[in-house]
């Protein structure tokens, strides 16, 4: 790791690459497992105060007021640009320079990039400029079982540097303001606005603050203080040069059964993508779904396994590869997601809100899928001055298809309290994808693009029960009774959301426009919740 070229680091898997960063993240992971970070009172970053901000003495009375202040520019720049294009006055706060600091590609589908076009953030020509590599097909496969190949899913590598440079330019061109090399120190929320104190001693005033600082956001830490994560995904990997067979990718793949790692057991999964930095450059990720119990392995232990297992997985020798980057990440997730607003005039966006699948997690994809819905809703809220926490909570609504995915995450985790066959998880996934393949693209493609829908799930579960009835009791045992009951509750809600959206999507909704602004806002957010919560926002 000392010999890896380059020293710049950013957040997320692919952003940190030094051994010191690995040690720091493992120390954070140790504390998370031991629950020690949540002792004592919560750190107070946000304070709710009565009265007007101009009377507080915390900011100059003559200070200009922004409609929106976005904290976290790497992913926040996309939504900030969409809002600035609507004529709103927007500022971005970024702790470092506002640029794509990660050298690692973002792997996306063209579908995700198109969402930025619909929001006005990118043009069609700019999509082609930011794509560094395109490849097909992609594999889904499990040891000793099903192997499925698909096209046009996560088959693009996008350069974060180029993408953010294009968006930043558009943002500034339409009047957006960027404050770099400074971060949020504290936030004082008043009846008529919020005073944003920066760690460089300056202040901003905004009508609304968007927290796009990820799951390590200090505001999220204050809100979730005392909560233990329900699930964690640990990721390790590397980008290396020297792969001669480099034209396809793996979306999810296993070539081993449950593995003993230290004092724990885990199931390893793989992803692999050609990299845009060179024709023989390839990124391989090894990851595992876990709970946060003390015996779970450290990232460094997993990384040692990665060097042992990756050559066999990719059919290469380590000595024939030039290691260009080492990648690692720890992603905690919570059942209580998305995170509703806890404060007036403050809203979490993307990973900070938890609006991501506990299977695929979030990042860039979580922003793009929801950018149209969020930009519409935020514009409506600002126009009607509906910026209290109850109205803002409607922008991070309960989504039953997202909540229901927790059962899949649990089924893909090795439980420590029961003994299961070492090939159980491979068999479970193999059976699922074998049945999906038989049902065709309407079932396979939404699921692989992180969208769960009611009728495809009914067809899939029916086929599994018909063709593999003896496997059902094993699933019940692995998942557990109470998680299954919880999943069934979300499944019923998924059916209700589906019926509500299908019943109303084809009928004229002009009657909403005759309502007062407050009721218009509420009803539009309900329609969006039914659409996105049923997965019927998805179009191939």
N, C-alpha and C positions, 0 to 999 in steps of 0.2 A: 504493500500500500504506500510505502514511502517513495517508491519509484514511479508512481502514477503521475503523468504530466498534468500540470494545472493545479491550482490551489483554491480557486473560488468555489464557494459552497452556497447552496440554497436549500430550502426545506424540501422534505418529501423524499421518497425513494428515488435515487438518481441525483439528489441535490447535495447530499453529504457523502464524502468519499475518504476522509482521513481516518486513521486509526484512533486519533483522539476523539473524533466525532462519534465513532462506533462505541467507544468507552462511555462517553457522555450519555448516549441514547440507552445503552444497557443499564446505566445507573438509574436513569429515569424509569425504565422498565422494571427494575428491581423494586423501586419505591412504589410503583403502580401496583405490583403484585402484593407488596406488603401493606398496602393501603396507608403508608406513612404520609403521602403528600396531603392527605385530607384531614389532618389533625389540627385542632385550634380553629379560631375564627376564619371565615373566608376573607381573602384579600379584597379590599374594597377599591375597585376601579371606577365603578359607576355609582354616583350618588344622586338620588332624586331630591330636588329642592323645590320649594314653593316660590311663587312670585315670578318676576320677569328677569331675564338674564342681564339686561342693561342696568338693573338696580343692584346687582350682586357685587359689583366691583371686580369680578373675575376676568372681565374682558372690557376693552375700550368701547364706549357707547357708539363711537363712529365706525366701528368695525363692520365691514360688509358681511352679510349673512348669506351663506350658501344654502341652496335647497337641499343638497345631499353632500355629506362628507363620507368618503369610502376609505376605510382602513384596511389595507392589504391590497396592493396594486397588481400583484402578479396575476391573480385571477379576477380581482375586482375591476380591472381596466375594461373588461368586456361589458359588464353591466353598466359601469360608469359611462362608457361611450354611448351605449344604447339610450341612457337617460339624457345625456347631454345633447344627443341628436334630436330630442323632443323639446329642446329649448330650455331645459332646466340648468341652473347654475350648480356645477359639480366640482368638487375637489377630491383628489386622491392623495392619501398619506401612505408613504412607503418607507420602511425602515432602511432599506438600501437604495440602490439605483433602480428605477423602474425599467427593467429589462428582463429578458428571459435568461436568468442566471444559470439555469440548468443546461448543461451540454446535452443531456439525454433527450431523445425524441419523446414527444407525447404521441402515444399510439391511439388513433381515433379512426372512425369511419367517416366517409364523405357526408353521411347523414348528419353527424354532429357539427361539421363545419358549415353545412347549409343553414343550420339554425342561426348562426352568426350573420349569414347573408340576409335571412328574413328579418333579423333585428336591425339591419343596416350597418352593422359593425364592420363587415367585410364585403367586398365585391366578389363576383365570380372569378375575375382575373386574379385577385389577390389570394384566393384559395390556392390557385396553382403555384403562386409565388412562394407560399409558406410550406408547401409539401416538399419534404426532403427525400422521400422514398415511397414507392407504392409496390405492393406485392400481393400475391394470391397463389394458392388457396391457404386457408388456415385449418389447423387440425384440432379436434377434440378427441381425446383417447384415454383409456384407462387400462392399467396392467392386466393382461389376460382377458380383456373384454372388448367392448365396442370401440371402433375408430371411425370418426365421422369427419368429413372435409366440407368446408363451407367457403363461399366467396364473399368478399366485400364487407367483412366484419373486422373492425380494428386493423384494417389492411393498409393504413397510411401512417407514415412517420412524419410528424409536423415539427418544424424547428421552433421551439419556444422563443428564441431570440428574434427571428423574423416576424413571427405572429404578433408578439407584444410590441415590437417596433412599429408595425403597421397600425395597430390599434391605438397606440400612444399618440402617433402623429395625427390620426383622425380626431382623437379626443381633444388634443390641444388646438387643432384647426377650428373646431366648433366652439371654442371658448373655455374648455376645461382647464383646470389649474392642477399642476402636479407639485407636491412637496416631497422631495426625496431626502434620504439620509436622516430621517426623523421618524419617531414612532409615537403612539398614543401613550401618554403618561396617566391621565385620568379624564373622566367625563362627568360633568355636572349638568344634569337634565332639569330644565326649568319648564314652566307652563307654556312658554312661547318659543322655546328653542333649547339647544344644547351647547354648552361651552366645552370645546375640545382642547385640553391642555396637552401640548406636545413636549417631548423630552428635550427639546432645544430651547425651552422657555417661552415659546410663542403660543398663541391661542388662535383657534378658529371658532366661528359660530355657525352652526348648521341647524336647519329645521329637522333633519333626520340624519342619523349615523348608521351606515351599513358596515357590519362587522364581517369582513371577508378574510379574516386572519387564520382560518383553519381550526383544527381541533385543539391546537395549543393556544388559542386566543385567550388573553387575560380576562376578557369579559366572560367568555364561556367558562373559564376556570371559576370565576365568581359565582356564576349561575349553577354550575354542576358541583359545587363544593360539597363533599360528603358522599357523592355518588360513585359507586364502583362500576367500571365498565362491564357490560354484559358479554362482550366479545372483543377479541383482539386478532388482528392479522399481522403476523411477523413476516417480513419480506427481506431476502438477501439476494444478491446477484452480482453480475458483472457485465460490462461491455468489453468484448475482446475482438481482436483482428486475427484472421487466419482461418475462417470458416469457408471452405470451398463450396459446400452445398448450402446456399444461402438465399433461396428464392421463396420459401414458404415460412409460415409462422405456426406457433402453437398457442391456442387460446387458453386451454387448460389440459394438462396431461399428467399422468402418473406412470411411473415405471417401477415403483416399489410398493410394498405393503406398509402397514404401520411400522414405524421405526422407533427404537429406543434411543432417546437423546438425554443423556445424563440420568436423572431420576424420574424422567417423564417419558411418555410415549406421544408420538404425533404422526400424522399423515402428511407427507410432503407432496406438494403440487408444483407443476412447472408451467412457465410461460416463456416463449421465445419469439423474438422479432428481429428481422434484418434492420440494421441501423443505417441512417442516412449519411454517416460520416465516411463510409467507404464500402466498396462492393463485397468485401469479405468480413465486414464488421457485423457483429450480431450481439444482441443483448439477451441474456438468459436470466430469468427470475425464478427463485425457489421460495415458496411461501407456504404458510400453514395457518389454519384457523384454530384458535385456542380460547380458553377462558383465562382470566388473570389470577390464577392460583400460584402460590409461591414456588411450586416444583417445576413450573413450565420452563423450557430452555431459554437461555440467553441468545441474543442475536449472534454473538461471537461463536457460540457452540454450533448454531445453525450454519454459520459461514464456513466453519471447518468441515461440516458435512457437505456443504455445497461444493467445495474443491474436490472432495472424494467422489461425489456422485455425478457432477455435471459432465465429465468426460465420457462416461458410459451413456448418459442420456443423449448427448449430441454426437457421439461417435468420433471423438477427437482426443488428442493427447495435450495435456496442459503445456508441455514444453514446446509445442508447435504454435501456441497462441501468444499474442502480445496483449496483455491485460491493459486496457485503456482507462477503465473506471470500475470501481467497486461500489455497489449500491446496497442500501439497507434502509428499512423503515419500520416503524411500529405504529399501527393504526387502531386506536381504541374506538369502539362503537357502543351505543346505548340504545336499549329498547325504547326509551322515552325520546323518540325522534320522529319527525323533525322537531326542533326545539322552538316552542312558541315564545313570543316576546316576553321577557321578564321585566322590561322597563319601557316606559313611554319613550318614543322617538329613537328607539334602538332596535335593529333587526339583524339577526344572523343570516348569512347567505352561504350556500355551498357547504363545504365540509364543516364550517363553524356551526351550521344549523343541524348537522347530521342528516341532511337530505341526500343520502346516498344508500346504496344497497350494502348490507353487511357481507355480501358475497363479493361484489366487484369493487366496492368502495367508491370514492368520489373523484375529487380533483376536477380536471378540466371538463370531463363528461357530465358531472353533476351541475356545472354552471350552464353548459350549452343546452341541455335538455329543457331547462326551466327558464332560460333567459327571456323568451317571449312572454310567458306568464308573469314573471316577476317585473319586467319593465312596464307591462300594462298595469299591473296592480299597484306598483309604487307610484306611477304617474297619477292614477286615480286617487290614491291616498293623499298625495301632495296637493292635488287640485282641490280636493274637498276638505283638506286640513284634518284628515282622520289619522292622526299619528300617535294616538294613545295605544297602549300595549294590547288592549282587547281587539282593536281593529287590525293592528299590525300582525297579530297572531293568525288572522285569516289568510295571510300570505305564506305561512308555514303550517298548512293544515294537516290533520290526520289523513294519511294515505294508506288504505288497507293493503294494497298490493306491496308497498314497501315494508309495512310492519309484518306481513305474512312471510316474507323471505327469511325471517329469523329462524324458522324451523329448518330451512335448508342449511343455514350456517351451522346450526347445532348438529344436524345430521352429518355434516362434513368435518366435525371436530371429534377427536378421540376423547371419550369420557374416561375419567380416572376412577369413577366410583363403581363401574361395572366392567366385566370382562367381555369383550366382543371379539368375534373372529378377526384376525389381522387383515383379512381381505374384504371385510364388510363394506367399508366406504367405497372401495373400488367397484364392488359388485352393485352397490346402490346406484352409483353414478352411471355405471355401464348399462344397467337396466333402464334407468331414466332416459338416457340418450338414445338407446336402442328403440324405445317406444316413441320418442320424439322424432327420430328419423323416419319411422313408419308413418307418422302423422304428417310429415312434410314441413315445408317452409313456414306455413302459418303458425306452427307451434315452435319450431326450432329458432327462427330468426328473432322474434321478439325477446325470447328468453335470453339468448346470447347477447342481445343488446340491452339487457338490464331492465326489461319490461315484462311484468307478470300480468296476464289477463285471465279473466274468469273462464270463458269457454275453452281456450286451449288447455287450461289446468284441469277442467272437468274431463276433457277427452283424454288427457295424459293419465290422470289418476284412474279412470275407468279402464284404460288399456292395461295398465300395470296390474290392477286387481284381477282382470280376466286372464292375463297371460302368466303372471307370477304371483298367484295368491299365497303361496307358502312363504313368500318373502315379507309379506305385510307384518306378521307378528315381530319379525326382527327389527323392522323400522320402528314399531311402537316401543320396543324395548330400548333401542338406541336413543330415540328422541325423548322418551319419557311421557308420562300421562299428562301432567299439567302443561308442558309446552305444546302438546297436541291439542288440548282443550283451548289454549290461547290462540293457536294457529286457526282452529276451526272458527273461533269468534271473528278473526280477521277475514277468513274465507267467506263467511256469511255477509260481512260488510262489503267485501269485494263484489259479491253478487248484487247487493242493494245498489252500490254505486254504479255498477254496470247498467242495471235496469233504469235507474234515474237518468243517466246520461243518454241512453238510447231513447228513452221516452221523450226527452226534451230537446235533444240536439237537432232533430229534424223540424221542430216546430218554431215558428217565429217568436223571438223573445223581445220584440219591440216594446212590449208592455213595461219592461224594466226601465226604459228611458223616461217613462212618465212618472217614475217614483222620485222622491227626494234623493239628493246626492248620497246621503248616508245609506239609504236602503239599496240604491243602485250598486254601491260599492259592495255591500254584503252579498247581494244576489249574484253578482259577477264572480265573486270569490267562491261561492258555493258551486256554481257551474264548473269553474276550473278545478275545484277539489274533486268533483264527481268524474270529470274527464281524466285528470291525471291519476287519481286514486284507483281508477278502473283500468288504467293502461291504454285507454282509447285515444290518448293523444298521439299514439305511435302510428306512423305511416311508413311503409317500406321505402 
